[in-house]
C-alpha cells in the first residue's frame, strides 16, 4: 500500500511484486477492515513483470462486503494478506497493514510569541502528530502567505515568520494535517488571529554600568 494510514474517502493503491507470479496477468487480493471484506483484482503491469497494481476506494458512509468499496470507520486496521512462495527463503504468508484514520486533528492554544520588529513566532498544539502551516497577511487580510513545515509531524508546533514590516498589524491562521491526510484550519472563527510588530525605536539596550548616558537605542 502507498500509505500507513487512510481517511474514509480516499483511494488505497496496492502494489504487489512476486517473481513466482510472472506472467499470471492478474492477481486477486483480499482487503479487510472490521467486518468489511473486499476482493481487489490487481493487473500485472507491465506484462510478465511479476508486478501487480490496483486500487480500491474507501468510504465512511457504510456499506456491505463485496460492494467494491472498502467501508471503514475510524480506528479500524486495514489488512491485506498474501502468500509468497519465495519470501526470504521458506514459503510464508505476508500481511500488509494500515490504519483507518477518519478523524480530523484538533488545534489548541494558538499564540503569537516573541513578536519583534521584523519577525514573530506562531505556536499551537494538536492532539495528534501533524505537520504545520501558518498563513498570514497584513491586516485586515485575509491571510494569503504560507510558511510551512510539512515534513515533521509533531504535537507542539512553532513557525517563525520573518521579513515583517515594523509597527504593522498582521492577521493569521494555522493549519495542521495528520499522516492520513485529515486537515484542520483554525482561523479564530473567521476573525483570524492577530499580532502587531513593534517599532524599531522601541528596542534599546543598557550596558548595565552606573552613571548617566548609558542607554543605546537601535533598530532591529
C-alpha positions as CSV (number, residue, x, y, z in Angstrom):
1,X,0.0,0.0,0.0
2,X,1.1,3.6,-0.6
3,X,0.4,5.0,2.9
4,X,0.5,3.9,6.6
5,X,-3.0,5.4,7.3
6,X,-6.0,6.3,5.2
7,X,-9.1,8.5,5.7
8,X,-12.6,7.5,4.9
9,X,-12.9,9.0,1.4
10,X,-9.6,8.2,-0.4
11,X,-8.1,5.6,-2.7
12,X,-5.9,2.8,-1.4
13,X,-3.3,2.0,-4.1
14,X,-1.9,-1.6,-3.8
15,X,1.3,-2.9,-5.4
16,X,2.5,-6.5,-5.2
17,X,5.7,-7.9,-6.6
18,X,6.2,-11.6,-6.7
19,X,8.6,-13.5,-9.0
20,X,6.5,-16.6,-8.6
21,X,3.6,-14.9,-10.4
22,X,5.4,-13.7,-13.5
23,X,3.1,-14.0,-16.5
24,X,0.0,-14.6,-14.4
25,X,-1.7,-11.4,-15.8
26,X,-3.9,-10.8,-12.7
27,X,-3.8,-11.5,-9.0
28,X,-6.6,-11.2,-6.5
29,X,-6.0,-9.8,-3.0
30,X,-8.4,-9.5,-0.1
31,X,-8.7,-6.2,1.8
32,X,-10.3,-6.4,5.2
33,X,-11.2,-3.8,7.8
34,X,-13.6,-4.5,10.6
35,X,-16.5,-6.6,9.2
36,X,-15.9,-5.4,5.6
37,X,-14.1,-7.7,3.2
38,X,-13.4,-6.8,-0.4
39,X,-11.6,-8.5,-3.2
40,X,-9.4,-6.4,-5.4
41,X,-8.1,-7.7,-8.8
42,X,-4.6,-6.4,-9.5
43,X,-3.2,-6.2,-13.0
44,X,0.3,-7.2,-14.0
45,X,2.0,-4.1,-15.2
46,X,4.0,-4.3,-17.4
47,X,3.1,-7.7,-18.7
48,X,5.2,-10.6,-17.5
49,X,6.9,-8.4,-14.9
50,X,5.6,-10.1,-11.7
51,X,4.4,-6.6,-10.5
52,X,0.7,-6.2,-10.0
53,X,-1.2,-3.0,-9.2
54,X,-4.7,-2.0,-8.4
55,X,-6.8,0.2,-6.1
56,X,-10.0,0.4,-4.1
57,X,-11.8,3.5,-2.7
58,X,-12.6,3.9,0.9
59,X,-15.9,5.1,2.4
60,X,-17.1,6.0,5.9
61,X,-20.7,6.1,5.0
62,X,-21.4,2.4,5.5
63,X,-21.9,-0.5,3.1
64,X,-21.6,-4.2,2.8
65,X,-18.8,-6.7,2.0
66,X,-18.3,-7.2,-1.7
67,X,-19.8,-3.9,-2.9
68,X,-16.5,-2.8,-4.3
69,X,-15.9,0.0,-1.8
70,X,-13.8,-0.5,1.4
71,X,-16.1,0.6,4.2
72,X,-14.0,1.7,7.1
73,X,-14.5,3.5,10.4
74,X,-12.0,5.5,12.4
75,X,-9.7,3.1,14.3
76,X,-10.0,0.1,12.0
77,X,-6.9,-1.7,10.9
78,X,-6.8,-2.4,7.2
79,X,-5.2,-5.7,6.4
80,X,-4.1,-7.2,3.0
81,X,-2.8,-10.8,3.4
82,X,-0.9,-12.6,0.6
83,X,1.2,-15.7,0.2
84,X,4.7,-15.5,-1.1
85,X,6.3,-18.9,-2.0
86,X,9.8,-17.4,-2.0
87,X,9.7,-14.7,0.6
88,X,13.2,-14.6,2.2
89,X,13.5,-18.4,2.0
90,X,10.7,-20.8,3.0
91,X,7.2,-20.0,1.8
92,X,5.2,-17.9,4.2
93,X,2.2,-15.6,4.4
94,X,2.8,-11.8,4.3
95,X,0.3,-9.3,5.8
96,X,0.3,-5.6,5.0
97,X,-1.5,-3.4,7.4
98,X,-2.5,0.3,7.5
99,X,-4.6,2.4,9.9
100,X,-8.0,3.9,9.2
101,X,-7.9,7.5,10.5
102,X,-11.1,9.3,9.7
103,X,-11.0,11.9,12.4
104,X,-9.5,15.4,11.9
105,X,-6.9,16.7,14.4
106,X,-7.9,19.4,16.9
107,X,-5.9,22.6,17.4
108,X,-5.5,24.4,20.7
109,X,-3.6,27.3,22.3
110,X,-2.8,29.3,19.2
111,X,-0.4,32.2,20.1
112,X,2.0,34.7,18.6
113,X,5.1,34.9,20.7
114,X,8.4,36.7,20.5
115,X,7.0,39.4,18.4
116,X,9.7,41.9,17.3
117,X,10.4,44.4,14.6
118,X,10.7,42.0,11.6
119,X,9.7,38.6,13.0
120,X,7.2,36.7,15.1
121,X,6.8,33.1,16.2
122,X,3.5,31.4,15.9
123,X,2.8,28.4,18.2
124,X,0.0,26.0,18.8
125,X,-0.8,22.4,19.9
126,X,-2.6,19.4,18.3
127,X,-4.0,16.3,19.8
128,X,-2.0,14.0,17.4
129,X,1.1,14.3,15.3
130,X,0.5,16.7,12.4
131,X,2.5,19.0,10.2
132,X,2.5,22.8,10.4
133,X,1.4,25.7,8.3
134,X,0.9,29.4,9.2
135,X,-1.0,31.6,6.7
136,X,-0.7,35.3,7.3
137,X,-1.1,38.8,5.8
138,X,-1.1,42.5,6.7
139,X,-4.5,43.3,8.4
140,X,-7.3,43.2,7.6
141,X,-6.3,40.2,5.4
142,X,-7.4,37.6,4.5
143,X,-4.3,35.6,5.2
144,X,-2.6,34.6,1.9
145,X,1.1,33.9,2.5
146,X,2.1,30.4,3.7
147,X,5.1,29.4,5.9
148,X,5.2,25.6,6.3
149,X,6.9,22.7,7.9
150,X,5.2,19.9,6.1
151,X,7.9,17.2,6.7
152,X,7.8,17.0,10.5
153,X,4.8,15.6,12.4
154,X,4.6,16.9,15.9
155,X,2.0,17.9,18.6
156,X,3.8,21.1,19.6
157,X,4.1,23.5,16.7
158,X,6.3,26.5,16.2
159,X,6.7,28.5,12.9
160,X,8.9,31.6,12.6
161,X,7.7,34.4,10.4
162,X,10.4,36.7,9.1
163,X,10.7,39.7,6.8
164,X,7.8,41.5,8.5
165,X,7.2,45.3,8.5
166,X,7.8,47.2,11.7
167,X,4.8,48.7,13.6
168,X,2.3,46.7,11.5
169,X,-0.9,44.8,12.3
170,X,-1.0,41.2,10.9
171,X,-3.7,38.5,10.7
172,X,-3.1,34.8,10.6
173,X,-4.5,31.3,10.7
174,X,-2.9,27.9,11.4
175,X,-3.4,24.6,9.6
176,X,-2.3,21.0,10.6
177,X,-2.6,17.8,8.6
178,X,-2.1,14.3,10.0
179,X,-0.3,11.5,8.2
180,X,-3.6,10.1,6.8
181,X,-4.4,13.5,5.2
182,X,-7.0,14.7,7.6
183,X,-6.7,18.5,7.7
184,X,-7.9,21.2,10.1
185,X,-7.6,25.0,10.0
186,X,-8.0,27.3,13.0
187,X,-8.8,30.9,11.8
188,X,-10.3,32.0,15.2
189,X,-13.8,31.5,14.0
190,X,-13.3,33.5,10.8
191,X,-12.0,36.6,12.7
192,X,-8.3,35.5,12.3
193,X,-5.7,35.7,15.0
194,X,-3.7,38.9,15.2
195,X,-0.4,40.4,16.3
196,X,1.4,43.7,15.8
197,X,5.1,44.1,15.2
198,X,6.9,46.7,17.3
199,X,8.5,49.9,16.2
200,X,12.3,49.7,15.7
201,X,12.6,52.8,18.0
202,X,11.2,50.7,20.9
203,X,14.3,48.5,21.0
204,X,17.1,49.6,23.4
205,X,19.9,48.1,25.4
206,X,21.6,49.1,28.6
207,X,25.3,48.3,29.2
208,X,24.4,47.9,32.9
209,X,27.1,50.3,34.1
210,X,26.4,53.0,36.6
211,X,26.1,56.7,35.6
212,X,24.1,58.5,33.0
213,X,24.3,58.3,29.3
214,X,24.4,54.5,29.0
215,X,21.2,53.9,27.1
216,X,21.6,52.9,23.4
217,X,18.7,52.8,21.0
218,X,18.8,50.6,17.9
219,X,16.6,49.3,15.2
220,X,16.0,45.6,14.7
